[in-house]
């Protein structure tokens, strides 16, 4: 499937600016310390796969041309609300002592990227394979780019890959501008505007679209945070993913409920959530597949949304980076020899302890001694990292072709033990896990009868 015949061919490339240039466009958009932590992180790359409409009239030659123009116009309208995504990063360097700060420059930018591509592949080629085909990585722009590359690359890029019978919309967003919650807020807003028939007129006779939940951009009291590095590049490292296999595993709503019930029964509580239970289950399963000595340590980790945890809580449509890592480390023997509810309870306790005070304390410590997040992310051996969230409204994004067939992601931030949680296409609390493991560990996981007995065959 990844033969030369399946190469993705670029048809056209352009940049898109906001339909109406907001006043804020003229001012620098300063990054917060949490935003700056992400400068070494890959762009967020996630996309949706759709089937082309089957109606003969709609399938006519000009369908894609008309559809692409509408998507491009919708992107221009959406960027009015999310104006920093049309900018570029810029660095201001000062002396005595030498330091630098990073901000978004909207004035000196051609806008967000927009690419139309084609591939001689079918939807079945993408969703029918046991493992995610490598060609999916070509459905995204900014391959292997990290957030710091936003100095020369667009901060947002939409790549539309036309398949024989489908369309893939791949979104790449700079991780210093927003987290997963912000990414899906933008994707949902783009869908909302694409499907909207309602417009309002501003004082200059411009047509505007009003979003149901517009993004809220923070007010920065101290706009310039300065990094104590002699050169900007000194704080950035690159990460090359190892060779691994990537597979989607589907867990039905009934399975998720049964795992939650068992985890809580094991511990005599009712507080452990569905996602905490499923995370503990995949942590144990991957740890067992690695076949490591019981006296070694293993870490399970995920990025927690801090918005609801702050005091007072922040609105969920605050745009930016508002996440931090929550992790639990235990001896492998403790993970495997106890009931799986033991691991689930440890994860629940870690989440419970992730309070506003702890978040603020960790940020203060980082500000006093900034470190590269990339090295921290990969310094833990025997790691399982749960990324993304099944709570994001991913299948709610529609673009005139009905509900998406599947969700797929690009190269970004993948390594042995990286797991991403997506809502199941059927809803109802079902969850799809995108699991990345080196080949020998993936083979062991697939041979694990306990694990596979919980996996449903109807994955997307």
N, C-alpha and C positions, 0 to 999 in steps of 0.2 A: 504493500500500500504506500510505502514511502519511496517508491521508485521514481525516476525522473518524470514519468508521465503524470504523477500526482503533484508535481510542483505547483505552487500557487503563483500565478502570473499577475503582475500589477497592470491594471488597465489605465488607471488615472490616479493622480495625487493632487491635492490642493490644500489650502488652509482656509479656515472659516473663522471670521471674527463675529462678535456679538452683533445682532441685527441692529441694535441701537447702542451706541457707545455710552455707557453710564458715566456719570460724573466721577465716580470712584475710580474709573479706569485710569484717570490721569494721575492718581496718587499711588505711591508704592504700597504694596500689600506685604506687610512685615510678617515673617514667620515666627511662631511662638517657639519656646524651647522644645516642647514636645514634637512640633513639626520638624525641627532641626535634627532631632534624634534620628529621624528616618532618612537622612541624606544618603546613607549607604545601602538602603533597602531598594530592591527591585521595584519597578513600576507595578502597580496592581494590574493584573491581566485576567479578566474574566469575560466570557461572552455567552450569547444565546444562539441556539441553532433552531431555525424555523423551516417548515416545509413550504415550498412555493404553493400559492393557490392552484387548485386543480382545474378551475373553470377555464375553458378554452379561450374565452374573451380576455380574461385576466392574464393568461399565459402568453398573450401576444408579445411580439418583439419589443414593443415599447414599454412593457410592464416595468422592467428594471430601471429604465431611464426615468420614467415618471416617479417611481418609488424612491430612487436615489435622490432625486431633486427635492422631494418632500422631506426626506430624512435630513438632507443638508440644510434646508430651510428651518426645520425643527431644531437642529443643532444650533443654528445662529440665534434663534429665539430663546433657547434654553441658556445659552451663554450670557444672555442679558442678566439672568439671575445668578449665574455662577461665573462671574466675570474673571476671577483670578485664573481659571483654567485656560483662558485664552492668552495668558502671558508667558513670560520666560523668567527663569531665575537669574538673579544678578547678585554680585558680591561687592560689598563696600569694604575696602581695606583701610585701616588706620594705623598710625605709628605711635610709638611711645606710650604704652607698649604696643608692639605689633599685634593686631587682632583683625578678625573679619566678621561681618554679619551678612546674612543672606536674606533677600527679599524678592518678591515677584514684581517684575517690571512689565506693566501692561502696555506702555507706550511704544516700546521697541520690540514688538512681537508681531509676526504675521498672523497669529491666531492659533486655533486648535487644528490638529491634523485630520484629514478626511481622505481615506483611500478606498478605491474600488478595485477588487481583485477577482480572479476566476480560478477555478480548479476543476479538473475533470473527475470529480468525485461525486458520489451520491450521499444522501443523508444516512443510508444504511452502512456505507463504508465507515462512517464516523461512530455511529451508535451500535453497530452490529459486531464490532471487534471485541475480543476478550479484553484486550488492553487498549488504552487510549492511544491512537496512532500518533506517531511523532509529528506528522504533518500538521496536527492541530496547532502546534507552536507557531506555524507560519500564518495562522489566522489572526495574528496580533502584530501590531507595530511595536517598535522599541524593544526588539528582542535582546535580552540580557542587559538592558539599560538599568542603571540605578538612578535614584532621585536626583543626585547631584548633576547628572547629565542633562537635567532640565535647563541648564545654562545655555545649551545649544540645541536642545530638542524641545518639541512641543510638550506642554505639561499634560495635555489630553490628546489622544488620537483615537479616532473611530475607524476601524478597518472592516469593510463589508466584503466578504468573500462569497461570490456567487457559485453555488454548486449546480450540478445537473438538475436536481429537483429540490433544492433548498437554498437558504441564505443564512450565513453565519455573521452575526454582528459582534465583533471583538473589540472590547473597550480596554484601552491602556491609560491609566491615570497615575500621575506622579504621587508617590506615597508621602511626600513631604507636604502636599496640599490637602490630603484627606486620608481617612482610614476607610475600612470596609463599609462602615455605616454611611459615610459621605459618598463613597463610590456608588452604592446602590440608591442613595437618595438622588444622585444625578441621573443614573440610568432610568429610574422610575419617572423622574421629571421630564426627561427626553421623551419617554413613552407617552406621558400625559399630554405634552404639547403636540406630539405627532397625531394623537387621536382627538385633540380638542377642536371643537367647532366654534368656541366662544372667544371673542377678542374684545379688548377695550381700546379706546383711542386716547393717546396722551395729548398734552397741550400742543405738541408740534405735529399733530395729525399722524403719529406713528401708531401702527397696530401693535398692541401688546397682549401677551398671554399671562393670565394670573394663575399662579400655582396654588394648589390646595395647601401645601406645606412648604412654603419657600424657605431656602436656606437662611440661617442666621449666622452672620460672620461676626466674630468677637470684636470687641472694642479693645485695642491694645494700648494699655496705659504707658508702658515702656517699650516703644516700638522696635528698638534695636537691641537685640541680644548679641553680644560679641563673643565669638569663640577665641580662646587663648591659644591659637595655633599660628605658626609663622606663615603657612601657606594653606589655602583651602584644601588642596588635594591631599595634604598630610592626614586629614581626618577621614579619608575615604578609602575603603578597601573593596576589592572585587571578590566575588565568590563564584566558583565554577561548580555546577551540580555534578555529582557522580553519575555513572550509568545506572539507571534504575528502571523498574517497570511501574507503570501507573495504571490502576484499575479502579473502576467504579463498583462499589458494593451497595446494594439497596437493602434497607431495613424497613419493613412495613410498620404501619402505625401500631398494629397488634404486638409486633416484636419489641418495639420501643417501649410500649406500655409494660410488657412483661419484664423487661430488663429493669425498668424503674421500680416496679413492684418488688422484684427480687432484691435489688440493692437496698431498698428501705427495710424489707423484712429481715435481711441479713444483719442490719444494724439497729433494728428496733426503733426506727424513726419514720417520718413521712416527709422529711425536708429535702431529700436528695432529688434533684431535677432529672428530667428525661435526658438532657444533653450530658449532664454529669455522669449519669449511669452508662450511657452509650460510650462516652469518652473512656471511662474506666474499663469497659469491656474491650475496646480496641487496644487500649494500653496493655492490658494483660495478654491479649492475643498476639500482639506484635512482640512483646517481651518473650513470650513462650516460643515464638517462631525464631527468635535470634539465638536461642539455646546457649545462653551465657551462664557462667557460674553464679550461684545464688548469693555469694558474698559481694558481688559487684552491685553498683547502684544504677538505678534507672530513673529518669525524670519525665514527668508528663507536664505539659505546659500549654497554655493558650493565651491569646490576647483578650483581655477583658475590656468591655466598653465602660469608660469611667463616667459618662454623662450622668447616669442615674445614681452613681455612687458618691458624687460630690455633695457637699453640704453648703448651701442648698443644692438640690439636684438641678442639672442643666436640661433644657429642652432637648429632645432627641434629634431635632433638625439643626442643631449647632453643627456648622460645617468646619472640618479641620481634622486634626489628629487628637483624639481623646481616648487613647487606649494605652494599656500597659500590661506587662506580662505577669501572669499568675502561674505559679508552678509548685509541684510537689515532687520531692525526691525520696525514694525508699530503696532499701535493699531488694534485689530481685526476688530473693526467697520470700520476703514479706508480701510482695505483690502476688506471687504465684501460689503460695502455700495457704493463704487465707482465702475465704470466700470473696468473690469479686466485689461484694458490697463494701468490704474493708477499704479497697482502693477508691471506690466511689465516695465513701465518707471522707477520706483524706482530701479528695478534690473539692468536695463541698465545704470542708473547713477552710481550705485555702481561699475559696471564693468569699466566704463569710468574713474572713480576716482582711480582705482587700477593701479597706475603708478609705474614706476621704483623707483621714490623717496619714494612713500609710502611703497613699498615692503622693501626697504633698511631701512627705518625708523622703521618699525615693527620688522625687524630682529635685529637691533641694540638694541631696547628696550628689546627684548627677551633675547639677550646675556647678558645684564646687570642684568636681573632677570629671569633666566630660570624657566619655569613652565611646568607642565605636560600637554601635549596636550590632553590626554585622558579626564581629568577632564574638560578642556575647551570645548571639543566637546559635552559633555553631560550636561553642566551647563545651557543651554538655554531651558526654558520651551516652550511648544507649537511650537516645531521646525519642519521645513521641510528642509531636506538636500538633494540636488541634487548631486549625485556622478557619477563617470565614465563620458563617453562622446560618443555621436553618431558619432563623427568625427573620432574615432579610427577605423582602418581598421580591424574589427574583423572577418567579413565573408570572408575576403581575405585569411585567413589561411586555407589551404587545405592540406590534408595528404593522397592523393590517394583514397579518398572515396567521391570526389565531395564536393560541398558546404555544410557547416554545416547546420543541421536542426534547431538548436536553440543555444542560449547562456544562460548559467545558472551560478550562483555564489554560494559560500559556506557560512559558518556561519559568516565570518569576517565582523566586523563593521556594524552590522545591529541592528536597534532599531526602535521604533515607530517614523514614519515620515521620515525614510530613503528611498530615491528614487534613482534608478540608471537608467541612460539613455543609451540605446544601439541602434545602427542602426537597422532599420527594415530589415528583411531578403530580402525583395524585392527591397531594395535600393530606389533610387529616392527621398530621403529626408524623408522617413517614419521613425518613431521612436518607439521603444518599451520601456515602462517604467516598471521597476521592483519596485513595491511598497510594503513596509512593514508597517503594522499598527496593533495595538492591535485589537482583534476580533470585539469589538463594533464599533470602528471607521471604520474598513473595511466594516462592514455591512452597516453602514450609507453611506459610499462612493458609494457602489454598488447600493444603493437605490436612489442616487442622479440622477434624470432624466437628468439634464443639463450635468453633467459629463459624464454619460453613453452614451448620444447622440453623443458625439464626439469620443467614443471608437469604433474601428472596431472589428468585431468578428474574423477576420483572424490574430490572434496573434500566435507567435511561442512559 
